Amino acid sequence: MPTIKSIQPEKSIQITFVDWFKRQYPNYSGNIIRIANDNAHKGYGMKMGLCSGASDIFIAVMKGGYAGFWLEIKKDKFKVTPSNKKHYYQQMEFINRMIESGYYAAMCTGLDACIYVTKTYMNS
């Protein structure tokens, strides 16, 4: 079994974040959902409802007048490059659509940012 450090940086952050969330908010531990959207463009993914650009995590908890919280996780020192630019823009379009639909949504770089924004949301 791979160790957390041997996993890709964003996946490692996501694993640590989900573990933190479940410990921090045990009453909502069943309300955090991973969106398995890694290969949405392949096979039947899109026909089955996957969406290019969908955020990594959805927290199904209403807070502060929002219907829930969509979180896109990026590794520390993430930069937009020619090779990831299209996907990045799809992710930003998704986040903007969710905000317009009454959700809280954010793209966070690194674990600390994910925790900070989540605490802000959960305390609203």
N, C-alpha and C positions, 0 to 999 in steps of 0.2 A: 504494500500500500504506500502511495507517495506521501511524503511529509508536506506540510503546508508550505515550507520554504521551497520545495521543488516544483510547486504548481506555478502556473503563470501568475504574474503579479496581480492582475485584476481579480482573478479567481481567489487568490490567497486573501486579498482584502475583503472580498465578498464573504468568504467562509468566516473570517474573524468578525466581520460586521454582524452577520446573522447570529453568531454565537453571542456576541455582546448584546444585541437587541433582545434575544430570548432571555438572557439573564437579567437585563435591566428592566424589562417589561414582561414579566412572566404571565400576567393576565392576558397578554396579547401575543403570546408565543406562537399561537396557531393562526395569526393574522398576517404573518410575513410570508410572502410568496416570491419565489424565484421565477422569472419569466425565461423559459428555456428557448431563447430566440437566436442562439448562436449561428445556426444555419438556416434561417428563415427562408432564404431564397432557393434552397435545394429541395427537390422532391415535392412532396405534398404539403410541405410546411405552410405555404401561403394559403392553399386551399383549405387547410385545417384551422385557419384563423391566426396564424402567426403574422406578425406585423414588422416589417423592416423598420429599425430604429426604436422599437419598443424598449423601455428602460429595463434594467437588470432586475430590479426589486419593486414589488408593490406592497405597501403596508395598508391593509384594509381596516383602517381605524379612522373614524370621523373625528376631526379636531379643528377648532378655530373656524368653523364654517366650511371647511374643505371636506370633500367626499372621500378622501384617502390621499396617500402619498406615494408618488412614483419617484424612484431614485435610480439614476444612472451613475455607475461607479467607474471611475478612471484611476489608473495607476498614478503614483506620485510622479511628478514631472511630465505628465502627459502633454504632448504637443500635437497640433493638427499638422499632418504631412500630406503630400500629394497622394500617398497610398491609402490614407484613412479619411481623407476629406469628405468623400461622398457619404460614407457611413456616419461620420460626425454630424453632417448637416441633416441626415435622416433622423438622427437621435434628437437634435435640437428642434426639428419640426414636430416630432412626437411630443416632446416636453411642452412646446407651445400649445399644441392641440389639447393636451391634458389640462393645462392651466386655463385655457379658454372654456373647457368643459367642467370647471369647478373643482379641480384637483390641485393639490400642492405638488409641485414637481421640481426636481433639481438635478443638476449634473455636478458631482463632487469629485475632486481629485484627492485621493488618499483617504486612509481610514479616519484620520482626525476630522477632516471636513465632513465625512459621512456621519460621524457621531454627533458633531456640533449641529448640523442641519437637522438631524433626526430629533435631537433633544429639543431644539427650537420648535419643531413641529409638534412633538408630543406634549409640550408644555403650553401650547397655544389654546 
